Amino acid sequence: MSLEFSASDETPGLERVIAALDDGACREIIAVLAEPMTVGEIAEATERPLSTTYRKLEYLTEAGLAEEAVGVREGRHRTSRYVANLERIWIGLDEDNELRVDVDHASGADIWADLQGSH
């Protein structure tokens, strides 16, 4: 059985998406990312160390399941915020019996424009 991806070249590999979804900490982070949050807020909400949170967020962004916005001002510092970047994931066999992955990404452009333009 061969692997085929139904979206553009920007779609992460099936293995990367499945590995991220198989990781309990990654799933927990996705669950709290309904609203854009800083790494500190995510670590606090999931009761995970900052180092683990950074590592898992990198994993999620590489898998295309979370998105980072840089440049949000908090005082004199710029702070990144993250948000889940998916609405639906479908993994299954297509008509040729080939394994496929479809990730429907959330429409986050409006969220990021509001965050970056407001400070």
N, C-alpha and C positions, 0 to 999 in steps of 0.2 A: 504494500500500500504506500503510495507516495503522498507527500505533504504538499498542499497547494494553499496559497493565501489569496483571498478574494478581493482584498483592497489594494491600495497603491503600495509602492515600494516603502512608504513611510510606516507601514504596518509592521509592528514587531513580530518576530518569529513565534510560532505556536509554542515552542518549548519555553520561551521567556514568559509568555502570558500565563501558561499553565504553572510554571514554577512560582510565579508571583502569587497566583491564586491558591496554590498549595501551601503557602507560608502563612501560618496563623497570624503572625504580627502584621503582615501586609494586609490581610483581610480585615483585621481590626482597624488599621489606619484608614483603609477605604471607607469603612463604616462610619468613621467620625468626620470624614471630609465632605459633609453636606454643604458646608460653608467654607470659604477660604480661611485657612488657619496658618499660623506661624509654626515653625518646628517646635518651639517651646510649648505652645498650646496643644499641639498634637501629642507630644511626649507626656504632658500632664493628663490629657484626656485618656490616653491608653496606658498610663502608668508604666511607661518604658523609659529607659535612660536616653539622654539626648543622642549619644553615639549610635545606639541601636536605631533610633528614629531617623537620623540622617541616613544611615545605611539602607533602611527599608524604603525610605522616600526615593533614594537614588534608584533602587531596584524597580519601584513602581513607575517612576518617570521613564526609565529605559524600556519598560514593558508597555508604555503608552497608556497606563491606567491612572496616572496622576499627572498634574501639570503644575509648573512653578511660574509664579509671576514675581519678578524682581523689581525693586524700585519703590515699594510702598514705604512711605516715610513714617517713622515713629520717633518723634523728637528730631535729633540730628542724624540719626542713622537710617539707612535703607534696610528694609527687612523683606525677606522672601516670604510669600504665602503660597500654600499648596491647596489644590482642590482635586477631588476625584474627576477623572476625565473620561467617564464612560457612562453610558445609559444602559447598554445591553451587550452581552458577550454571547456569541453562539459558536459552539464547536460541534461539528457533526460531519456526516458523510454527504457528499454531493451526488449528483446523478451518475457520475463515473466511479462512485465508491471510493473517492479520494477524501482524505481528512482535510477539513477546511476550518479556518477560524475567521469570524467576523466580529469586529469590535465597533459598535456604534458609539462614537465619541460624543460627549456632551457638548453643547454649544456654549463654550465658555468665553467667547470673545467679548460679549457685553459685560460679563463679570470683571474681566481683566481691565477693560477700558475704564470702568467705574473706579476700580481700585487705583490704577496708575494715574488717572487724571485728577483724583480728588485731593491729592496731598502735594 
